[in-house]
């Protein structure tokens, strides 16, 4: 049996409103603090790895090895982006993609694209 949450238009609108209200504080959060959030998420995922993989097996029908790999990948993403945030905090340049100009903007001047 699979269980899932349900949300209608009102709940979706509320979620967007909450995210927009939280944006200024997150925007102004220093890179090292952002990284700490990601590292904590990785630690929580790692600590609950078996439980999370078991949920994928039970609720999504994933084979156990694939479910475990999904959780490990989530840990890897959190740690990777946490390290990237620390790199940006130390002044490392943003990756430049051919045909685009990428720059890092922090503080009150930064805005939602």
C-alpha positions in Angstrom: 0.0 0.0 0.0 1.2 3.5 -0.8 0.4 6.6 1.2 0.8 10.1 0.0 -0.1 13.6 1.1 -2.7 15.7 -0.7 -2.6 19.4 -1.3 -5.0 21.5 -3.2 -4.6 25.0 -4.7 -5.0 26.7 -1.3 -2.2 24.6 0.3 0.0 25.2 -2.7 -0.6 28.9 -2.5 0.2 28.9 1.3 3.4 27.0 0.7 4.5 29.5 -1.9 3.6 32.4 0.4 5.7 30.8 3.3 8.6 30.3 0.9 8.5 33.9 -0.3 8.3 35.2 3.3 11.3 33.1 4.3 13.4 34.1 1.2 14.9 37.4 2.6 16.3 35.7 5.7 17.7 32.8 3.6 19.1 35.2 1.0 21.0 37.1 3.7 22.3 33.9 5.4 26.0 33.6 5.0 27.4 30.8 2.9 29.0 28.9 5.8 25.6 28.8 7.6 23.9 27.6 4.4 26.5 24.9 4.1 25.9 23.9 7.8 22.2 23.3 7.0 23.2 21.0 4.1 25.8 19.1 6.2 23.2 18.6 8.9 20.7 17.3 6.4 23.3 14.9 5.1 24.0 13.7 8.7 20.3 13.1 9.3 19.8 11.3 6.0 22.9 9.1 6.8 21.6 8.4 10.4 18.2 7.3 9.0 19.5 5.6 5.9 18.0 2.2 6.5 14.7 3.6 7.5 14.5 5.9 4.5 15.5 3.1 2.1 12.9 0.8 3.7 10.2 3.4 3.1 11.1 3.5 -0.6 10.9 -0.2 -0.7 7.6 -0.3 1.0 5.9 2.7 -0.5 7.4 2.9 -4.0 8.3 -0.8 -4.6 12.0 0.0 -5.2 14.4 -2.9 -4.9 16.4 -2.6 -1.7 19.8 -1.9 -3.5 18.2 0.9 -5.5 16.5 2.4 -2.5 19.7 2.4 -0.6 21.5 4.0 -3.5 18.8 6.8 -3.6 19.4 7.7 0.0 23.2 7.6 -0.5 22.8 9.9 -3.5 20.8 12.4 -1.5 23.6 12.4 1.1 26.1 13.0 -1.6 24.1 15.9 -3.1 23.8 17.6 0.3 27.5 17.3 1.0 28.5 18.3 -2.5 26.5 21.5 -2.4 27.6 22.2 1.1 31.2 22.1 0.0 30.3 24.3 -3.0 28.8 26.8 -0.7 32.0 26.9 1.4 34.0 27.4 -1.8 31.9 30.4 -2.7 32.3 31.7 0.8 36.0 31.6 0.4 35.9 33.5 -2.9 36.2 30.6 -5.3 34.9 31.7 -8.8 31.6 30.3 -10.0 31.8 27.8 -12.8 31.6 29.5 -16.2 29.4 27.8 -18.8 30.3 28.6 -22.4 27.9 31.2 -23.8 26.8 32.4 -20.3 28.2 34.7 -17.7 27.9 33.4 -14.2 28.5 35.5 -11.1 27.8 35.2 -7.4 25.6 37.9 -5.8 25.0 37.9 -2.0 23.3 40.1 0.4 20.3 42.4 0.1 21.1 43.2 -3.6 20.4 39.5 -4.5 16.9 38.8 -5.7 14.7 36.0 -6.8 15.2 35.5 -10.5 
